[in-house]
Amino acid sequence: MSKLLLKVLVPLATVFVLGVTVVSASGKAYWTISSETVSDHGRWSSYGSPNKKMTNSNCASFNGDAQPAKFGYYVHLINNRAASRSDTVPLKLNHTTRAYNNSGKKGYHYYADVRSQKYEPNTTRVKLHFSADYK
C-alpha cells in the first residue's frame, strides 16, 4: 500500500512544484495595454495605464498596436510626476522596441509617454502595450 501511495504522491508533488515555478516565473514582468491621446505637433501624450516594474532590468519594452498618425511616434517611460525614466525610442507597429537607461525602481508604477512628430498636424489616439521591464 505504501508503494502505491508513493507512486501517486511523487507525480502530484512534481506537478505542484512545476506549477508554482511557472506561476512565479510568469509573475515577473508583464505587459500593460494603454490607450493614450497624443497631441499634435510633437507634444507628449496624456497618462495612460500604469505598469509596475517587477525586476531590476535596465530596459523598458514598447509595442504599438494602433498608430493613426501618418508620421509615427516616439515613446519613453515616465514616473507619476512625468519625469523621464528611460531613453526615448521609436514606437513601431506590431514590433517591440526597447528603451535602455531605465532608471525606474522595482516595485513602482510607470507610464508610457508617447510623442508625435513635430510636423504632425493632428491629435490622435494611440494604442500600445508596454512593460517597465525587459519583455
VOLO-840561 format. One record per residue: x, y, z of N, C-alpha, C in turn; residue number from 0; residue in three letters. Coordinates in steps of 0.02 Angstrom, whole numbers, plus 50000, padded with zeros to 5 digits. Example, Ala and Ser with C-alpha at 12.3 -4.5 7.8 and 13.67 -1.06 7.14 Angstrom:
# residues 2
atom n_c1:50660, n_c2:49716, n_c3:50390, ca_c1:50615, ca_c2:49775, ca_c3:50390, c_c1:50660, c_c2:49835, c_c3:50390, nr:0, rest:ALA
atom n_c1:50642, n_c2:49888, n_c3:50354, ca_c1:50684, ca_c2:49947, ca_c3:50357, c_c1:50645, c_c2:50002, c_c3:50394, nr:1, rest:SER
***
This chain:
# residues 135
atom n_c1:50040, n_c2:49941, n_c3:50000, ca_c1:50000, ca_c2:50000, ca_c3:50000, c_c1:50043, c_c2:50063, c_c3:50000, nr:0, rest:MET
atom n_c1:50100, n_c2:50065, n_c3:50035, ca_c1:50142, ca_c2:50124, ca_c3:50037, c_c1:50175, c_c2:50136, c_c3:49969, nr:1, rest:SER
atom n_c1:50189, n_c2:50083, n_c3:49930, ca_c1:50218, ca_c2:50093, ca_c3:49863, c_c1:50167, c_c2:50126, c_c3:49817, nr:2, rest:LYS
atom n_c1:50104, n_c2:50107, n_c3:49824, ca_c1:50051, ca_c2:50138, ca_c3:49784, c_c1:50043, c_c2:50211, c_c3:49802, nr:3, rest:LEU
atom n_c1:50045, n_c2:50226, n_c3:49866, ca_c1:50040, ca_c2:50295, ca_c3:49889, c_c1:50098, c_c2:50336, c_c3:49863, nr:4, rest:LEU
atom n_c1:50158, n_c2:50308, n_c3:49865, ca_c1:50218, ca_c2:50342, ca_c3:49839, c_c1:50212, c_c2:50355, c_c3:49764, nr:5, rest:LEU
atom n_c1:50185, n_c2:50307, n_c3:49727, ca_c1:50177, ca_c2:50314, ca_c3:49654, c_c1:50128, c_c2:50371, c_c3:49638, nr:6, rest:LYS
atom n_c1:50080, n_c2:50383, n_c3:49681, ca_c1:50031, ca_c2:50436, ca_c3:49670, c_c1:50058, c_c2:50503, c_c3:49694, nr:7, rest:VAL
atom n_c1:50091, n_c2:50504, n_c3:49751, ca_c1:50114, ca_c2:50567, ca_c3:49779, c_c1:50172, c_c2:50599, c_c3:49742, nr:8, rest:LEU
atom n_c1:50218, n_c2:50560, n_c3:49716, ca_c1:50277, ca_c2:50587, ca_c3:49680, c_c1:50255, c_c2:50627, c_c3:49619, nr:9, rest:VAL
atom n_c1:50213, n_c2:50599, n_c3:49575, ca_c1:50191, ca_c2:50640, ca_c3:49517, c_c1:50151, c_c2:50702, c_c3:49538, nr:10, rest:PRO
atom n_c1:50109, n_c2:50695, n_c3:49589, ca_c1:50071, ca_c2:50753, ca_c3:49612, c_c1:50117, c_c2:50808, c_c3:49640, nr:11, rest:LEU
atom n_c1:50167, n_c2:50788, n_c3:49678, ca_c1:50215, ca_c2:50836, ca_c3:49705, c_c1:50253, c_c2:50870, c_c3:49648, nr:12, rest:ALA
atom n_c1:50272, n_c2:50832, n_c3:49597, ca_c1:50309, ca_c2:50859, ca_c3:49540, c_c1:50266, c_c2:50911, c_c3:49504, nr:13, rest:THR
atom n_c1:50204, n_c2:50895, n_c3:49491, ca_c1:50158, ca_c2:50941, ca_c3:49458, c_c1:50149, c_c2:51004, c_c3:49500, nr:14, rest:VAL
atom n_c1:50142, n_c2:50997, n_c3:49565, ca_c1:50134, ca_c2:51055, ca_c3:49609, c_c1:50196, c_c2:51100, c_c3:49607, nr:15, rest:PHE
atom n_c1:50255, n_c2:51071, n_c3:49612, ca_c1:50316, ca_c2:51110, ca_c3:49611, c_c1:50325, c_c2:51145, c_c3:49545, nr:16, rest:VAL
atom n_c1:50313, n_c2:51111, n_c3:49489, ca_c1:50319, ca_c2:51143, ca_c3:49423, c_c1:50266, c_c2:51197, c_c3:49415, nr:17, rest:LEU
atom n_c1:50206, n_c2:51186, n_c3:49439, ca_c1:50154, ca_c2:51236, ca_c3:49436, c_c1:50172, c_c2:51299, c_c3:49474, nr:18, rest:GLY
atom n_c1:50201, n_c2:51293, n_c3:49532, ca_c1:50222, ca_c2:51351, ca_c3:49571, c_c1:50278, c_c2:51388, c_c3:49535, nr:19, rest:VAL
atom n_c1:50324, n_c2:51351, n_c3:49504, ca_c1:50378, ca_c2:51382, ca_c3:49467, c_c1:50352, c_c2:51423, c_c3:49408, nr:20, rest:THR
atom n_c1:50305, n_c2:51395, n_c3:49371, ca_c1:50276, ca_c2:51430, ca_c3:49314, c_c1:50240, c_c2:51493, c_c3:49336, nr:21, rest:VAL
atom n_c1:50201, n_c2:51489, n_c3:49389, ca_c1:50164, ca_c2:51548, ca_c3:49414, c_c1:50213, c_c2:51602, c_c3:49435, nr:22, rest:VAL
atom n_c1:50265, n_c2:51585, n_c3:49472, ca_c1:50311, ca_c2:51636, ca_c3:49495, c_c1:50352, c_c2:51664, c_c3:49437, nr:23, rest:SER
atom n_c1:50368, n_c2:51624, n_c3:49387, ca_c1:50406, ca_c2:51649, ca_c3:49330, c_c1:50362, c_c2:51697, c_c3:49289, nr:24, rest:ALA
atom n_c1:50298, n_c2:51680, n_c3:49281, ca_c1:50255, ca_c2:51723, ca_c3:49241, c_c1:50237, c_c2:51787, c_c3:49279, nr:25, rest:SER
atom n_c1:50247, n_c2:51789, n_c3:49343, ca_c1:50232, ca_c2:51848, ca_c3:49383, c_c1:50288, c_c2:51900, c_c3:49383, nr:26, rest:GLY
atom n_c1:50341, n_c2:51888, n_c3:49346, ca_c1:50398, ca_c2:51934, ca_c3:49346, c_c1:50381, c_c2:51999, c_c3:49309, nr:27, rest:LYS
atom n_c1:50381, n_c2:51998, n_c3:49245, ca_c1:50367, ca_c2:52057, ca_c3:49205, c_c1:50305, c_c2:52045, c_c3:49163, nr:28, rest:ALA
atom n_c1:50266, n_c2:52096, n_c3:49152, ca_c1:50204, ca_c2:52087, ca_c3:49114, c_c1:50190, c_c2:52148, c_c3:49071, nr:29, rest:TYR
atom n_c1:50148, n_c2:52138, n_c3:49021, ca_c1:50127, ca_c2:52192, ca_c3:48976, c_c1:50068, c_c2:52229, c_c3:49006, nr:30, rest:TRP
atom n_c1:50064, n_c2:52294, n_c3:48993, ca_c1:50005, ca_c2:52334, ca_c3:49007, c_c1:49981, c_c2:52363, c_c3:48941, nr:31, rest:THR
atom n_c1:49916, n_c2:52357, n_c3:48929, ca_c1:49886, ca_c2:52387, ca_c3:48869, c_c1:49864, c_c2:52457, c_c3:48888, nr:32, rest:ILE
atom n_c1:49883, n_c2:52506, n_c3:48847, ca_c1:49867, ca_c2:52575, ca_c3:48862, c_c1:49842, c_c2:52610, c_c3:48799, nr:33, rest:SER
atom n_c1:49793, n_c2:52653, n_c3:48807, ca_c1:49766, ca_c2:52694, ca_c3:48753, c_c1:49774, c_c2:52766, c_c3:48775, nr:34, rest:SER
atom n_c1:49808, n_c2:52807, n_c3:48733, ca_c1:49826, ca_c2:52874, ca_c3:48753, c_c1:49811, c_c2:52925, c_c3:48698, nr:35, rest:GLU
atom n_c1:49791, n_c2:52985, n_c3:48719, ca_c1:49782, ca_c2:53039, ca_c3:48672, c_c1:49849, c_c2:53074, c_c3:48663, nr:36, rest:THR
atom n_c1:49870, n_c2:53079, n_c3:48600, ca_c1:49934, ca_c2:53111, ca_c3:48584, c_c1:49919, c_c2:53176, c_c3:48547, nr:37, rest:VAL
atom n_c1:49942, n_c2:53230, n_c3:48576, ca_c1:49929, ca_c2:53296, ca_c3:48546, c_c1:49969, c_c2:53306, c_c3:48481, nr:38, rest:SER
atom n_c1:49948, n_c2:53355, n_c3:48443, ca_c1:49982, ca_c2:53371, ca_c3:48380, c_c1:50049, c_c2:53405, c_c3:48392, nr:39, rest:ASP
atom n_c1:50087, n_c2:53412, n_c3:48340, ca_c1:50150, ca_c2:53450, ca_c3:48338, c_c1:50201, c_c2:53430, c_c3:48391, nr:40, rest:HIS
atom n_c1:50207, n_c2:53364, n_c3:48404, ca_c1:50261, ca_c2:53339, ca_c3:48446, c_c1:50253, c_c2:53347, c_c3:48520, nr:41, rest:GLY
atom n_c1:50192, n_c2:53359, n_c3:48542, ca_c1:50181, ca_c2:53364, ca_c3:48615, c_c1:50170, c_c2:53294, c_c3:48643, nr:42, rest:ARG
atom n_c1:50185, n_c2:53286, n_c3:48707, ca_c1:50180, ca_c2:53221, ca_c3:48740, c_c1:50108, c_c2:53202, c_c3:48754, nr:43, rest:TRP
atom n_c1:50096, n_c2:53139, n_c3:48764, ca_c1:50029, ca_c2:53111, ca_c3:48773, c_c1:50000, c_c2:53122, c_c3:48842, nr:44, rest:SER
atom n_c1:49937, n_c2:53105, n_c3:48848, ca_c1:49904, ca_c2:53102, ca_c3:48914, c_c1:49929, c_c2:53039, c_c3:48950, nr:45, rest:SER
atom n_c1:49918, n_c2:53035, n_c3:49015, ca_c1:49935, ca_c2:52975, ca_c3:49052, c_c1:49889, c_c2:52918, c_c3:49030, nr:46, rest:TYR
atom n_c1:49917, n_c2:52861, n_c3:49020, ca_c1:49878, ca_c2:52801, ca_c3:49004, c_c1:49876, c_c2:52757, c_c3:49066, nr:47, rest:GLY
atom n_c1:49879, n_c2:52693, n_c3:49055, ca_c1:49878, ca_c2:52644, ca_c3:49109, c_c1:49948, c_c2:52631, c_c3:49136, nr:48, rest:SER
atom n_c1:49955, n_c2:52622, n_c3:49202, ca_c1:50022, ca_c2:52611, ca_c3:49231, c_c1:50044, c_c2:52538, c_c3:49226, nr:49, rest:PRO
atom n_c1:50109, n_c2:52528, n_c3:49230, ca_c1:50139, ca_c2:52461, ca_c3:49231, c_c1:50188, c_c2:52459, c_c3:49290, nr:50, rest:ASN
atom n_c1:50182, n_c2:52407, n_c3:49330, ca_c1:50226, ca_c2:52400, ca_c3:49389, c_c1:50291, c_c2:52367, c_c3:49368, nr:51, rest:LYS
atom n_c1:50347, n_c2:52399, n_c3:49385, ca_c1:50413, ca_c2:52371, ca_c3:49369, c_c1:50426, c_c2:52313, c_c3:49417, nr:52, rest:LYS
atom n_c1:50438, n_c2:52254, n_c3:49389, ca_c1:50444, ca_c2:52193, ca_c3:49429, c_c1:50516, c_c2:52168, c_c3:49437, nr:53, rest:MET
atom n_c1:50562, n_c2:52196, n_c3:49398, ca_c1:50632, ca_c2:52173, ca_c3:49401, c_c1:50678, c_c2:52233, c_c3:49406, nr:54, rest:THR
atom n_c1:50742, n_c2:52220, n_c3:49409, ca_c1:50792, ca_c2:52274, ca_c3:49409, c_c1:50820, c_c2:52286, c_c3:49339, nr:55, rest:ASN
atom n_c1:50783, n_c2:52267, n_c3:49288, ca_c1:50804, ca_c2:52274, ca_c3:49218, c_c1:50819, c_c2:52347, c_c3:49201, nr:56, rest:SER
atom n_c1:50869, n_c2:52356, n_c3:49160, ca_c1:50889, ca_c2:52422, ca_c3:49135, c_c1:50851, c_c2:52440, c_c3:49071, nr:57, rest:ASN
atom n_c1:50800, n_c2:52402, n_c3:49055, ca_c1:50766, ca_c2:52407, ca_c3:48991, c_c1:50691, c_c2:52410, c_c3:49000, nr:58, rest:CYS
atom n_c1:50657, n_c2:52451, n_c3:48961, ca_c1:50584, ca_c2:52452, ca_c3:48957, c_c1:50565, c_c2:52431, c_c3:48886, nr:59, rest:ALA
atom n_c1:50506, n_c2:52401, n_c3:48878, ca_c1:50485, ca_c2:52373, ca_c3:48814, c_c1:50419, c_c2:52405, c_c3:48791, nr:60, rest:SER
atom n_c1:50415, n_c2:52422, n_c3:48727, ca_c1:50356, ca_c2:52455, ca_c3:48698, c_c1:50337, c_c2:52422, c_c3:48632, nr:61, rest:PHE
atom n_c1:50272, n_c2:52416, n_c3:48619, ca_c1:50248, ca_c2:52386, ca_c3:48557, c_c1:50183, c_c2:52423, c_c3:48537, nr:62, rest:ASN
atom n_c1:50183, n_c2:52452, n_c3:48477, ca_c1:50125, ca_c2:52489, ca_c3:48453, c_c1:50071, c_c2:52443, c_c3:48426, nr:63, rest:GLY
atom n_c1:50008, n_c2:52455, n_c3:48446, ca_c1:49952, ca_c2:52415, ca_c3:48422, c_c1:49909, c_c2:52453, c_c3:48371, nr:64, rest:ASP
atom n_c1:49898, n_c2:52517, n_c3:48382, ca_c1:49861, ca_c2:52560, ca_c3:48335, c_c1:49894, c_c2:52628, c_c3:48334, nr:65, rest:ALA
atom n_c1:49917, n_c2:52647, n_c3:48275, ca_c1:49954, ca_c2:52710, ca_c3:48268, c_c1:49926, c_c2:52750, c_c3:48210, nr:66, rest:GLN
atom n_c1:49876, n_c2:52792, n_c3:48224, ca_c1:49843, ca_c2:52828, ca_c3:48169, c_c1:49882, c_c2:52887, c_c3:48139, nr:67, rest:PRO
atom n_c1:49933, n_c2:52912, n_c3:48173, ca_c1:49970, ca_c2:52969, ca_c3:48146, c_c1:50010, c_c2:52947, c_c3:48084, nr:68, rest:ALA
atom n_c1:50012, n_c2:52988, n_c3:48035, ca_c1:50046, ca_c2:52972, ca_c3:47972, c_c1:50122, c_c2:52971, c_c3:47980, nr:69, rest:LYS
atom n_c1:50148, n_c2:53010, n_c3:48027, ca_c1:50221, ca_c2:53019, ca_c3:48032, c_c1:50254, c_c2:52981, c_c3:48089, nr:70, rest:PHE
atom n_c1:50216, n_c2:52942, n_c3:48127, ca_c1:50246, ca_c2:52900, ca_c3:48178, c_c1:50250, c_c2:52932, c_c3:48247, nr:71, rest:GLY
atom n_c1:50276, n_c2:52893, n_c3:48294, ca_c1:50279, ca_c2:52914, ca_c3:48364, c_c1:50346, c_c2:52896, c_c3:48396, nr:72, rest:TYR
atom n_c1:50359, n_c2:52928, n_c3:48451, ca_c1:50415, ca_c2:52911, ca_c3:48495, c_c1:50385, c_c2:52896, c_c3:48564, nr:73, rest:TYR
atom n_c1:50421, n_c2:52858, n_c3:48605, ca_c1:50395, ca_c2:52838, ca_c3:48670, c_c1:50453, c_c2:52831, c_c3:48720, nr:74, rest:VAL
atom n_c1:50438, n_c2:52845, n_c3:48783, ca_c1:50485, ca_c2:52831, ca_c3:48837, c_c1:50445, c_c2:52817, c_c3:48901, nr:75, rest:HIS
atom n_c1:50480, n_c2:52794, n_c3:48951, ca_c1:50449, ca_c2:52778, ca_c3:49015, c_c1:50452, c_c2:52840, c_c3:49060, nr:76, rest:LEU
atom n_c1:50397, n_c2:52853, n_c3:49096, ca_c1:50395, ca_c2:52909, ca_c3:49144, c_c1:50367, c_c2:52885, c_c3:49210, nr:77, rest:ILE
atom n_c1:50381, n_c2:52924, n_c3:49262, ca_c1:50351, ca_c2:52909, ca_c3:49327, c_c1:50286, c_c2:52949, c_c3:49335, nr:78, rest:ASN
atom n_c1:50255, n_c2:52947, n_c3:49394, ca_c1:50191, ca_c2:52981, ca_c3:49403, c_c1:50197, c_c2:53058, c_c3:49406, nr:79, rest:ASN
atom n_c1:50258, n_c2:53084, n_c3:49404, ca_c1:50268, ca_c2:53156, ca_c3:49402, c_c1:50293, c_c2:53179, c_c3:49333, nr:80, rest:ARG
atom n_c1:50286, n_c2:53135, n_c3:49284, ca_c1:50306, ca_c2:53148, ca_c3:49214, c_c1:50381, c_c2:53155, c_c3:49204, nr:81, rest:ALA
atom n_c1:50421, n_c2:53131, n_c3:49251, ca_c1:50494, ca_c2:53133, ca_c3:49242, c_c1:50516, c_c2:53071, c_c3:49202, nr:82, rest:ALA
atom n_c1:50557, n_c2:53082, n_c3:49152, ca_c1:50580, ca_c2:53028, ca_c3:49108, c_c1:50620, c_c2:52977, c_c3:49148, nr:83, rest:SER
atom n_c1:50608, n_c2:52913, n_c3:49133, ca_c1:50644, ca_c2:52859, ca_c3:49166, c_c1:50678, c_c2:52812, c_c3:49118, nr:84, rest:ARG
atom n_c1:50679, n_c2:52830, n_c3:49053, ca_c1:50714, ca_c2:52788, ca_c3:49003, c_c1:50732, c_c2:52830, c_c3:48942, nr:85, rest:SER
atom n_c1:50772, n_c2:52801, n_c3:48899, ca_c1:50785, ca_c2:52832, ca_c3:48834, c_c1:50720, c_c2:52837, c_c3:48794, nr:86, rest:ASP
atom n_c1:50719, n_c2:52882, n_c3:48746, ca_c1:50662, ca_c2:52888, ca_c3:48700, c_c1:50677, c_c2:52848, c_c3:48637, nr:87, rest:THR
atom n_c1:50629, n_c2:52806, n_c3:48616, ca_c1:50638, ca_c2:52763, ca_c3:48558, c_c1:50578, c_c2:52769, c_c3:48511, nr:88, rest:VAL
atom n_c1:50585, n_c2:52750, n_c3:48448, ca_c1:50527, ca_c2:52749, ca_c3:48403, c_c1:50476, c_c2:52697, c_c3:48426, nr:89, rest:PRO
atom n_c1:50413, n_c2:52713, n_c3:48423, ca_c1:50359, ca_c2:52664, ca_c3:48436, c_c1:50341, c_c2:52633, c_c3:48369, nr:90, rest:LEU
atom n_c1:50351, n_c2:52569, n_c3:48363, ca_c1:50339, ca_c2:52534, ca_c3:48300, c_c1:50276, c_c2:52491, c_c3:48304, nr:91, rest:LYS
atom n_c1:50240, n_c2:52489, n_c3:48249, ca_c1:50179, ca_c2:52450, ca_c3:48245, c_c1:50196, c_c2:52375, c_c3:48244, nr:92, rest:LEU
atom n_c1:50166, n_c2:52338, n_c3:48290, ca_c1:50174, ca_c2:52265, ca_c3:48294, c_c1:50247, c_c2:52242, c_c3:48300, nr:93, rest:ASN
atom n_c1:50288, n_c2:52282, n_c3:48331, ca_c1:50359, ca_c2:52264, ca_c3:48340, c_c1:50382, c_c2:52293, c_c3:48406, nr:94, rest:HIS
atom n_c1:50416, n_c2:52253, n_c3:48446, ca_c1:50440, ca_c2:52276, ca_c3:48512, c_c1:50505, c_c2:52315, c_c3:48505, nr:95, rest:THR
atom n_c1:50505, n_c2:52376, n_c3:48531, ca_c1:50566, ca_c2:52415, ca_c3:48536, c_c1:50583, c_c2:52421, c_c3:48610, nr:96, rest:THR
atom n_c1:50647, n_c2:52425, n_c3:48624, ca_c1:50670, ca_c2:52427, ca_c3:48694, c_c1:50707, c_c2:52492, c_c3:48707, nr:97, rest:ARG
atom n_c1:50690, n_c2:52523, n_c3:48763, ca_c1:50722, ca_c2:52585, ca_c3:48784, c_c1:50768, c_c2:52568, c_c3:48843, nr:98, rest:ALA
atom n_c1:50830, n_c2:52587, n_c3:48837, ca_c1:50879, ca_c2:52572, ca_c3:48890, c_c1:50885, c_c2:52633, c_c3:48937, nr:99, rest:TYR
atom n_c1:50931, n_c2:52629, n_c3:48983, ca_c1:50941, ca_c2:52680, ca_c3:49035, c_c1:50878, c_c2:52688, c_c3:49077, nr:100, rest:ASN
atom n_c1:50845, n_c2:52633, n_c3:49090, ca_c1:50784, ca_c2:52632, ca_c3:49130, c_c1:50804, c_c2:52641, c_c3:49203, nr:101, rest:ASN
atom n_c1:50790, n_c2:52700, n_c3:49231, ca_c1:50809, ca_c2:52716, ca_c3:49300, c_c1:50751, c_c2:52704, c_c3:49349, nr:102, rest:SER
atom n_c1:50697, n_c2:52674, n_c3:49324, ca_c1:50641, ca_c2:52659, ca_c3:49368, c_c1:50661, c_c2:52607, c_c3:49421, nr:103, rest:GLY
atom n_c1:50627, n_c2:52609, n_c3:49477, ca_c1:50642, ca_c2:52563, ca_c3:49532, c_c1:50591, c_c2:52508, c_c3:49536, nr:104, rest:LYS
atom n_c1:50615, n_c2:52448, n_c3:49550, ca_c1:50573, ca_c2:52389, ca_c3:49557, c_c1:50518, c_c2:52403, c_c3:49610, nr:105, rest:LYS
atom n_c1:50456, n_c2:52383, n_c3:49594, ca_c1:50401, ca_c2:52391, ca_c3:49640, c_c1:50360, c_c2:52455, c_c3:49630, nr:106, rest:GLY
atom n_c1:50382, n_c2:52500, n_c3:49586, ca_c1:50346, ca_c2:52562, ca_c3:49574, c_c1:50311, c_c2:52559, c_c3:49506, nr:107, rest:TYR
atom n_c1:50259, n_c2:52600, n_c3:49498, ca_c1:50221, ca_c2:52604, ca_c3:49436, c_c1:50249, c_c2:52658, c_c3:49390, nr:108, rest:HIS
atom n_c1:50249, n_c2:52642, n_c3:49325, ca_c1:50273, ca_c2:52688, ca_c3:49273, c_c1:50224, c_c2:52689, c_c3:49215, nr:109, rest:TYR
atom n_c1:50232, n_c2:52739, n_c3:49173, ca_c1:50186, ca_c2:52751, ca_c3:49117, c_c1:50226, c_c2:52756, c_c3:49052, nr:110, rest:TYR
atom n_c1:50193, n_c2:52739, n_c3:48996, ca_c1:50222, ca_c2:52750, ca_c3:48930, c_c1:50201, c_c2:52820, c_c3:48909, nr:111, rest:ALA
atom n_c1:50249, n_c2:52861, n_c3:48891, ca_c1:50234, ca_c2:52929, ca_c3:48869, c_c1:50250, c_c2:52933, c_c3:48794, nr:112, rest:ASP
atom n_c1:50199, n_c2:52947, n_c3:48755, ca_c1:50205, ca_c2:52945, ca_c3:48682, c_c1:50205, c_c2:53016, c_c3:48654, nr:113, rest:VAL
atom n_c1:50245, n_c2:53027, n_c3:48603, ca_c1:50250, ca_c2:53092, ca_c3:48571, c_c1:50243, c_c2:53083, c_c3:48495, nr:114, rest:ARG
atom n_c1:50208, n_c2:53130, n_c3:48465, ca_c1:50203, ca_c2:53130, ca_c3:48392, c_c1:50262, c_c2:53169, c_c3:48363, nr:115, rest:SER
atom n_c1:50267, n_c2:53168, n_c3:48297, ca_c1:50319, ca_c2:53208, ca_c3:48264, c_c1:50301, c_c2:53282, c_c3:48267, nr:116, rest:GLN
atom n_c1:50351, n_c2:53325, n_c3:48265, ca_c1:50338, ca_c2:53398, ca_c3:48269, c_c1:50295, c_c2:53423, c_c3:48212, nr:117, rest:LYS
atom n_c1:50297, n_c2:53389, n_c3:48156, ca_c1:50258, ca_c2:53411, ca_c3:48098, c_c1:50192, c_c2:53373, c_c3:48091, nr:118, rest:TYR
atom n_c1:50172, n_c2:53336, n_c3:48143, ca_c1:50107, ca_c2:53301, ca_c3:48142, c_c1:50051, c_c2:53351, c_c3:48156, nr:119, rest:GLU
atom n_c1:50005, n_c2:53362, n_c3:48109, ca_c1:49954, ca_c2:53414, ca_c3:48118, c_c1:49893, c_c2:53392, c_c3:48160, nr:120, rest:PRO
atom n_c1:49887, n_c2:53327, n_c3:48175, ca_c1:49827, ca_c2:53303, ca_c3:48207, c_c1:49838, c_c2:53276, c_c3:48278, nr:121, rest:ASN
atom n_c1:49789, n_c2:53284, n_c3:48321, ca_c1:49787, ca_c2:53249, ca_c3:48385, c_c1:49760, c_c2:53179, c_c3:48371, nr:122, rest:THR
atom n_c1:49792, n_c2:53128, n_c3:48399, ca_c1:49774, ca_c2:53059, ca_c3:48383, c_c1:49765, c_c2:53019, c_c3:48447, nr:123, rest:THR
atom n_c1:49738, n_c2:52960, n_c3:48440, ca_c1:49730, ca_c2:52913, ca_c3:48496, c_c1:49771, c_c2:52851, c_c3:48478, nr:124, rest:ARG
atom n_c1:49824, n_c2:52840, n_c3:48515, ca_c1:49869, ca_c2:52783, ca_c3:48502, c_c1:49856, c_c2:52728, c_c3:48553, nr:125, rest:VAL
atom n_c1:49862, n_c2:52666, n_c3:48530, ca_c1:49855, ca_c2:52608, ca_c3:48575, c_c1:49920, c_c2:52569, c_c3:48572, nr:126, rest:LYS
atom n_c1:49945, n_c2:52549, n_c3:48630, ca_c1:50007, ca_c2:52512, ca_c3:48634, c_c1:50005, c_c2:52465, c_c3:48693, nr:127, rest:LEU
atom n_c1:50052, n_c2:52419, n_c3:48695, ca_c1:50064, ca_c2:52381, ca_c3:48757, c_c1:50137, c_c2:52390, c_c3:48774, nr:128, rest:HIS
atom n_c1:50151, n_c2:52394, n_c3:48839, ca_c1:50219, ca_c2:52409, ca_c3:48861, c_c1:50233, c_c2:52375, c_c3:48928, nr:129, rest:PHE
atom n_c1:50297, n_c2:52372, n_c3:48944, ca_c1:50319, ca_c2:52346, ca_c3:49008, c_c1:50376, c_c2:52389, c_c3:49033, nr:130, rest:SER
atom n_c1:50376, n_c2:52403, n_c3:49098, ca_c1:50432, ca_c2:52440, ca_c3:49129, c_c1:50493, c_c2:52396, c_c3:49136, nr:131, rest:ALA
atom n_c1:50488, n_c2:52334, n_c3:49113, ca_c1:50543, ca_c2:52285, ca_c3:49116, c_c1:50559, c_c2:52260, c_c3:49045, nr:132, rest:ASP
atom n_c1:50610, n_c2:52220, n_c3:49040, ca_c1:50628, ca_c2:52189, ca_c3:48976, c_c1:50577, c_c2:52134, c_c3:48961, nr:133, rest:TYR
atom n_c1:50545, n_c2:52137, n_c3:48903, ca_c1:50498, ca_c2:52086, ca_c3:48880, c_c1:50517, c_c2:52065, c_c3:48811, nr:134, rest:LYS
***
